[in-house]
Amino acid sequence: MIVIVGTLDTKEVEIAYLKQLIEARGGETLVIDCGVLGKPSFQADIPREKTAEVAGKSLDQIRALGDEAKAMRLMAQGTSKIVAELYSSGKLEGLVGIGGTMGTSVFLSVAQVLPTGVPKVILSTAAFSQFIPPEMVPADLIVVPAVTDIWGLTSLTKRMLENTAGAILGAVQMYKEGEKLTSKIFTAITTLGTSALKYVLWLKPSLEKMGHEVAVFHIGGGQGWAFERLVRQGSIERLLDLCLLDLYPGDAPYLTPSGFLKVPGRLEAAGERGIPQIIAPGAVDFFAWTGSIDSLPQSFRGRRKHQHNELAWAIERSLEQVAETAELIATKLNRGRGPRIVIIPKLGFSEWDKPGGVFYHPERSKVFGQALKAQLNPEVKIIELEMHINDRAFAEEVARLFSSLMNDPGSSALK
């Protein structure tokens, strides 16, 4: 069934229409009301009183709080428990919701309880805005932007709701027909586009020949969030974390304006689980800036820079920041367990970090290596290669080390 989540005190007409659209096309629905005020014109399958009860409160108690944020947080908790139970019992095949910032906030909290691959669709007035922090967004969320406010059934809102119904119906149909991801195990590679990092061109086919299903994560596109989540939920059991663009020391002032590349817990999930990992400092020679170059802090205006496209700039990290990044990497790896190898390509960390490249600096790898060695615990192996990260030989050596690690975690590669 398709579960519809919404606040019937403010969106009852639109939710009723969405329910009608889905059912008219053969879909089975279940509506969960997470509203608090007023009296809805139709009864949800899971009424607000039940949602509140599952959250451990009566509806009157939640209303008596007199605090909308606390009230909706509790209703989101109750809805999340209901949705989790529906999924674990095999009844839920997709989740859909509509809302402004309030409804979107509730939906995003609820959607977190579902694993990657289960269809999730939201029609939101806050789509793609800074109201939505990246840590709240499920990696596979389908977002339908609301062209107008969701306020009654106009020709525009009907079309938006029709698009939403079409998205969830299509996604659920493909979900029912397709292969489920819950039992799949992946080997992961982190990287950027091949204009900056090229090792994936040779490394992915090599790993596939070894029998691995390889998932590639574009760190510059913010997929560090999805990567760490999938490691934590057990979908990734082996990883080659070779791009650390999104790893910044402290609260460095050179974070991207939106902060979407700053992933809390980055480079930690694998160590917490003790699964094999190979790490390299891919793209540690620069940081990403997603705003206009005019919005770059004044203190960074003099840095060497490269415009990747109309959406992104690359700004060089100082050698001090490279050293601080190495120390941060060491701190995170020292807290972990399991087989860990750090490979340092001494001839450069990106396509722009080579002779003639905009970020080339012959001392960068030395500074990184010295800072890392000074902090890293002895059980974490460091291997330095007289290679550039984009040399085919680098990819081949990483594949060889990975094969050795998989065949024998206690092999000489770790000694």
C-alpha positions as CSV (number, residue, x, y, z in Angstrom):
1,M,0.0,0.0,0.0
2,I,0.9,3.7,-0.4
3,V,1.0,5.5,2.9
4,I,0.0,9.2,2.7
5,V,1.3,11.4,5.6
6,G,-0.1,14.8,6.2
7,T,-1.8,17.3,8.4
8,L,-5.5,17.1,7.8
9,D,-6.0,20.4,9.7
10,T,-4.4,22.3,6.9
11,K,-4.1,20.1,3.9
12,E,-7.2,17.9,4.1
13,V,-8.7,18.9,0.7
14,E,-5.4,18.3,-1.1
15,I,-4.7,15.0,0.7
16,A,-8.2,13.8,-0.2
17,Y,-7.5,14.6,-3.8
18,L,-4.2,12.8,-3.8
19,K,-5.8,9.8,-2.2
20,Q,-8.5,9.9,-4.9
21,L,-5.9,10.1,-7.7
22,I,-3.9,7.1,-6.4
23,E,-6.9,4.9,-5.8
24,A,-8.5,5.7,-9.1
25,R,-5.4,4.2,-10.7
26,G,-5.5,1.0,-8.7
27,G,-3.3,2.0,-5.8
28,E,-4.2,1.1,-2.2
29,T,-3.8,3.9,0.3
30,L,-3.5,4.5,4.0
31,V,-3.7,8.0,5.4
32,I,-2.0,9.0,8.6
33,D,-3.1,12.3,10.1
34,C,-0.4,14.1,12.0
35,G,-2.3,17.3,12.4
36,V,-3.2,18.7,15.8
37,L,-5.7,21.5,15.4
38,G,-9.3,21.8,14.1
39,K,-11.5,18.9,13.0
40,P,-10.8,17.2,9.6
41,S,-13.6,16.8,7.1
42,F,-12.8,13.1,6.5
43,Q,-11.4,10.5,8.8
44,A,-7.9,9.3,8.3
45,D,-7.1,5.5,8.4
46,I,-4.8,6.4,11.3
47,P,-6.5,9.4,13.0
48,R,-4.5,12.1,14.8
49,E,-5.6,10.7,18.2
50,K,-3.9,7.4,17.4
51,T,-0.8,9.1,16.1
52,A,-0.5,11.0,19.4
53,E,-1.1,7.9,21.4
54,V,1.7,6.1,19.6
55,A,3.9,9.0,20.5
56,G,3.1,8.5,24.2
57,K,0.7,11.4,24.7
58,S,-3.0,12.1,24.3
59,L,-4.0,14.6,21.6
60,D,-5.2,17.0,24.4
61,Q,-1.8,16.8,26.0
62,I,-0.1,17.7,22.8
63,R,-2.5,20.6,22.2
64,A,-1.9,21.8,25.7
65,L,1.8,22.2,25.1
66,G,1.1,25.5,23.3
67,D,4.3,25.0,21.3
68,E,3.9,24.1,17.6
69,A,7.4,22.8,17.2
70,K,7.2,20.4,20.2
71,A,3.7,19.3,19.1
72,M,4.7,18.4,15.6
73,R,7.9,16.8,16.8
74,L,5.8,14.4,18.9
75,M,3.4,13.8,16.0
76,A,6.3,13.0,13.8
77,Q,7.6,10.5,16.4
78,G,4.2,8.8,16.5
79,T,4.0,8.8,12.7
80,S,7.5,7.4,12.4
81,K,6.7,4.4,14.6
82,I,3.5,3.7,12.7
83,V,5.4,3.8,9.4
84,A,8.2,1.6,10.6
85,E,5.7,-1.0,11.8
86,L,3.8,-0.9,8.4
87,Y,7.1,-1.4,6.6
88,S,8.4,-4.2,8.8
89,S,5.1,-6.0,8.4
90,G,5.4,-5.9,4.7
91,K,2.4,-3.7,4.1
92,L,4.1,-0.4,3.1
93,E,5.3,-0.1,-0.5
94,G,5.7,3.7,-0.7
95,L,5.4,6.9,1.3
96,V,4.1,10.2,0.0
97,G,3.3,13.5,1.6
98,I,2.6,17.1,1.0
99,G,3.3,20.3,2.9
100,G,4.9,23.6,3.6
101,T,7.8,23.8,6.0
102,M,5.6,22.1,8.7
103,G,4.4,19.2,6.6
104,T,7.8,18.8,5.0
105,S,9.6,18.8,8.3
106,V,7.3,16.0,9.6
107,F,7.6,14.0,6.3
108,L,11.4,14.2,6.3
109,S,11.6,12.9,9.9
110,V,9.2,10.0,9.1
111,A,10.9,9.1,5.8
112,Q,14.2,8.5,7.7
113,V,12.8,5.2,9.2
114,L,12.6,3.6,5.7
115,P,15.6,2.1,4.0
116,T,17.1,3.3,0.8
117,G,15.1,2.0,-2.2
118,V,11.6,2.2,-0.7
119,P,9.8,5.0,-2.7
120,K,9.5,8.3,-0.9
121,V,7.8,11.3,-2.6
122,I,7.1,14.8,-1.2
123,L,5.3,17.7,-2.7
124,S,6.7,20.7,-0.9
125,T,6.6,24.5,-1.0
126,A,10.1,24.4,0.5
127,A,11.7,22.2,-2.2
128,F,15.3,22.9,-2.9
129,S,15.5,25.7,-0.4
130,Q,17.8,26.3,2.5
131,F,14.9,25.5,4.8
132,I,15.7,21.8,4.1
133,P,19.0,20.8,5.7
134,P,20.8,18.0,3.8
135,E,21.1,15.8,6.9
136,M,17.2,15.5,7.0
137,V,16.9,14.4,3.3
138,P,16.8,10.7,2.5
139,A,19.3,9.8,-0.2
140,D,16.6,8.6,-2.6
141,L,13.9,11.2,-1.9
142,I,11.8,12.2,-4.9
143,V,10.9,15.9,-4.6
144,V,8.0,17.6,-6.5
145,P,8.3,21.4,-6.1
146,A,5.1,23.2,-5.4
147,V,4.7,26.0,-8.0
148,T,2.2,27.8,-5.8
149,D,1.2,27.5,-2.2
150,I,-0.7,24.3,-1.5
151,W,-4.0,26.0,-0.8
152,G,-7.1,24.5,-2.3
153,L,-7.7,22.8,-5.6
154,T,-6.9,25.2,-8.4
155,S,-5.8,24.0,-11.9
156,L,-2.2,24.5,-10.7
157,T,-2.5,22.6,-7.4
158,K,-4.3,19.8,-9.2
159,R,-1.5,19.5,-11.7
160,M,1.1,19.4,-8.8
161,L,-0.9,16.8,-7.0
162,E,-1.3,14.8,-10.2
163,N,2.5,14.9,-10.7
164,T,2.9,13.7,-7.1
165,A,0.5,10.9,-7.6
166,G,2.2,9.9,-10.8
167,A,5.6,9.9,-9.1
168,I,4.6,7.7,-6.2
169,L,2.5,5.3,-8.4
170,G,5.3,4.9,-10.9
171,A,8.0,4.5,-8.2
172,V,5.9,1.9,-6.3
173,Q,5.2,-0.1,-9.5
174,M,8.9,-0.3,-10.3
175,Y,9.7,-1.1,-6.7
176,K,7.3,-4.1,-6.7
177,E,8.7,-5.3,-10.0
178,G,12.4,-4.6,-9.3
179,E,15.1,-6.1,-7.1
180,K,14.9,-5.2,-3.4
181,L,18.0,-3.5,-2.1
182,T,17.7,-4.6,1.6
183,S,19.7,-7.8,0.9
184,K,22.2,-6.3,-1.4
185,I,25.9,-5.8,-0.4
186,F,28.0,-3.2,-2.2
187,T,31.7,-2.3,-2.5
188,A,31.9,1.5,-2.6
189,I,34.2,4.0,-4.3
190,T,34.1,7.7,-3.5
191,T,35.2,10.1,-6.3
192,L,34.4,13.2,-8.3
193,G,33.7,13.6,-12.0
194,T,36.6,12.5,-14.2
195,S,37.7,16.0,-15.0
196,A,39.2,16.0,-11.4
197,L,39.6,12.3,-10.5
198,K,40.0,9.5,-13.0
199,Y,40.8,6.3,-11.0
200,V,37.2,5.0,-11.2
201,L,37.7,4.5,-15.0
202,W,40.0,1.6,-14.2
203,L,39.2,0.7,-10.6
204,K,35.5,-0.1,-11.0
205,P,36.0,-2.6,-13.8
206,S,38.8,-4.3,-11.9
207,L,36.6,-4.7,-8.8
208,E,33.7,-6.0,-10.9
209,K,36.0,-8.7,-12.4
210,M,36.7,-9.8,-8.8
211,G,32.9,-10.3,-8.4
212,H,32.0,-7.2,-6.5
213,E,28.9,-5.0,-7.2
214,V,30.4,-1.5,-7.1
215,A,28.5,1.6,-6.1
216,V,30.2,4.9,-7.0
217,F,29.5,8.0,-4.9
218,H,30.0,11.5,-6.3
219,I,31.3,13.4,-3.2
220,G,31.2,16.8,-5.0
221,G,27.5,16.2,-5.6
222,G,26.9,15.8,-1.8
223,Q,26.7,12.0,-1.9
224,G,28.9,11.7,1.2
225,W,25.6,11.8,3.1
226,A,24.2,8.7,1.3
227,F,27.6,7.0,1.4
228,E,27.9,7.2,5.2
229,R,24.2,6.2,5.7
230,L,24.6,3.1,3.5
231,V,27.7,2.1,5.4
232,R,25.9,2.5,8.7
233,Q,22.8,0.5,7.6
234,G,25.1,-2.4,6.4
235,S,24.5,-2.1,2.6
236,I,28.2,-1.3,2.1
237,E,30.7,-3.9,3.5
238,R,33.9,-2.8,1.7
239,L,35.0,0.6,0.7
240,L,37.6,2.6,-1.2
241,D,37.2,6.1,0.2
242,L,39.5,7.8,-2.2
243,C,37.9,11.3,-2.3
244,L,37.9,13.4,0.8
245,L,36.8,16.7,-0.7
246,D,34.0,16.9,1.9
247,L,36.3,16.5,4.9
248,Y,37.1,19.8,6.5
249,P,39.1,20.6,9.7
250,G,37.0,22.1,12.4
251,D,34.5,24.8,11.5
252,A,36.8,26.1,8.7
253,P,35.6,29.3,7.1
254,Y,35.9,27.9,3.6
255,L,32.9,25.6,3.8
256,T,30.5,25.8,0.9
257,P,27.8,28.4,1.6
258,S,25.0,25.8,1.9
259,G,27.1,23.5,4.0
260,F,25.8,20.4,2.1
261,L,29.3,19.0,1.7
262,K,29.9,19.1,5.4
263,V,28.9,15.6,6.5
264,P,28.9,15.0,10.3
265,G,30.4,11.6,10.9
266,R,32.2,11.5,7.6
267,L,35.0,8.8,7.6
268,E,33.6,7.2,10.8
269,A,30.9,4.7,10.0
270,A,33.3,2.1,8.5
271,G,35.6,2.3,11.5
272,E,32.7,1.9,13.9
273,R,31.7,-1.3,12.1
274,G,35.2,-2.5,11.6
275,I,34.8,-3.2,7.9
276,P,37.8,-3.1,5.4
277,Q,38.6,0.3,4.0
278,I,41.2,1.9,1.8
279,I,41.6,5.7,2.0
280,A,43.3,8.2,-0.2
281,P,43.4,12.0,-0.1
282,G,41.6,12.6,-3.4
283,A,40.8,16.3,-4.0
284,V,42.3,17.4,-0.7
285,D,44.2,20.1,-2.7
286,F,41.0,22.2,-2.9
287,F,37.6,22.8,-1.5
288,A,34.3,23.4,-3.3
289,W,32.5,26.7,-3.4
290,T,28.9,26.6,-4.5
291,G,28.1,30.3,-4.3
292,S,29.1,33.0,-6.7
293,I,32.8,33.9,-6.6
294,D,31.8,37.4,-5.3
295,S,30.4,35.7,-2.2
296,L,33.7,34.1,-1.4
297,P,35.1,35.5,1.9
298,Q,37.6,38.3,1.3
299,S,40.5,36.4,2.9
300,F,40.2,33.7,0.2
301,R,40.0,36.0,-2.8
302,G,43.7,35.7,-3.5
303,R,43.7,31.9,-3.6
304,R,44.2,30.0,-6.8
305,K,40.8,29.0,-8.1
306,H,39.2,27.1,-11.0
307,Q,35.6,27.4,-12.3
308,H,34.4,23.9,-12.8
309,N,31.1,25.0,-14.3
310,E,28.3,27.5,-13.6
311,L,27.4,25.7,-10.4
312,A,30.8,25.2,-8.7
313,W,34.2,26.6,-8.1
314,A,37.3,24.9,-6.8
315,I,39.4,27.0,-4.4
316,E,42.9,25.9,-3.3
317,R,43.5,24.8,0.2
318,S,46.5,26.2,1.9
319,L,49.3,23.9,3.0
320,E,48.2,24.6,6.6
321,Q,44.7,23.4,5.8
322,V,46.0,20.3,4.1
323,A,48.0,19.5,7.2
324,E,44.9,20.1,9.4
325,T,42.9,17.8,7.1
326,A,45.5,15.1,7.5
327,E,45.3,15.4,11.3
328,L,41.5,15.2,11.1
329,I,41.7,12.0,9.0
330,A,44.1,10.5,11.5
331,T,41.8,11.4,14.4
332,K,38.8,9.7,12.8
333,L,40.8,6.6,11.7
334,N,42.4,6.2,15.1
335,R,38.9,5.9,16.7
336,G,38.0,3.1,14.3
337,R,38.8,-0.6,14.1
338,G,39.2,-3.2,11.4
339,P,41.6,-3.2,8.4
340,R,42.5,0.4,7.4
341,I,45.0,1.4,4.7
342,V,45.9,5.0,3.7
343,I,47.4,5.4,0.3
344,I,49.2,8.7,-0.5
345,P,49.8,9.4,-4.2
346,K,52.9,11.6,-3.8
347,L,52.7,13.2,-7.3
348,G,49.3,14.9,-6.8
349,F,45.8,14.6,-5.4
350,S,43.7,15.7,-8.4
351,E,43.9,16.5,-12.1
352,W,44.5,20.1,-11.2
353,D,47.4,19.1,-8.8
354,K,50.0,18.2,-11.3
355,P,52.7,20.1,-13.2
356,G,51.0,22.8,-15.2
357,G,47.8,22.4,-13.2
358,V,46.1,25.3,-11.5
359,F,46.7,23.9,-8.0
360,Y,50.0,22.1,-8.5
361,H,52.3,22.3,-5.4
362,P,55.2,19.9,-5.1
363,E,55.2,20.1,-1.3
364,R,51.5,19.3,-0.8
365,S,51.8,15.5,-0.5
366,K,54.9,15.8,1.8
367,V,53.0,18.1,4.1
368,F,50.0,15.8,4.1
369,G,52.1,12.7,4.8
370,Q,54.1,14.3,7.6
371,A,51.0,15.5,9.4
372,L,49.2,12.1,9.0
373,K,52.2,10.1,10.2
374,A,52.6,12.3,13.3
375,Q,49.0,11.5,14.4
376,L,48.1,8.1,13.0
377,N,48.1,5.0,15.2
378,P,50.5,2.3,14.1
379,E,47.8,-0.3,13.3
380,V,46.6,1.9,10.4
381,K,48.9,1.2,7.5
382,I,50.3,4.1,5.4
383,I,51.5,3.4,1.8
384,E,53.2,6.1,-0.2
385,L,53.3,5.7,-4.0
386,E,55.5,7.6,-6.5
387,M,52.4,8.1,-8.6
388,H,49.7,10.7,-9.3
389,I,46.2,9.8,-8.1
390,N,45.0,9.8,-11.8
391,D,47.7,7.5,-13.0
392,R,46.3,4.2,-14.2
393,A,49.1,2.5,-12.2
394,F,47.6,4.1,-9.0
395,A,44.2,2.5,-9.7
396,E,45.9,-0.9,-10.5
397,E,47.8,-0.7,-7.2
398,V,44.7,0.1,-5.2
399,A,42.9,-2.8,-6.8
400,R,45.9,-5.1,-6.0
401,L,45.9,-4.0,-2.3
402,F,42.1,-4.3,-2.1
403,S,42.3,-7.9,-3.5
404,S,45.0,-8.8,-1.0
405,L,42.9,-7.3,1.8
406,M,39.8,-9.2,0.8
407,N,41.6,-12.5,0.5
408,D,43.5,-12.1,3.7
409,P,42.7,-9.2,6.1
410,G,45.9,-10.1,8.0
411,S,48.1,-10.0,4.9
412,S,51.4,-8.2,4.4
413,A,49.4,-5.3,2.9
414,L,48.7,-4.3,6.5
415,K,52.1,-5.0,8.0
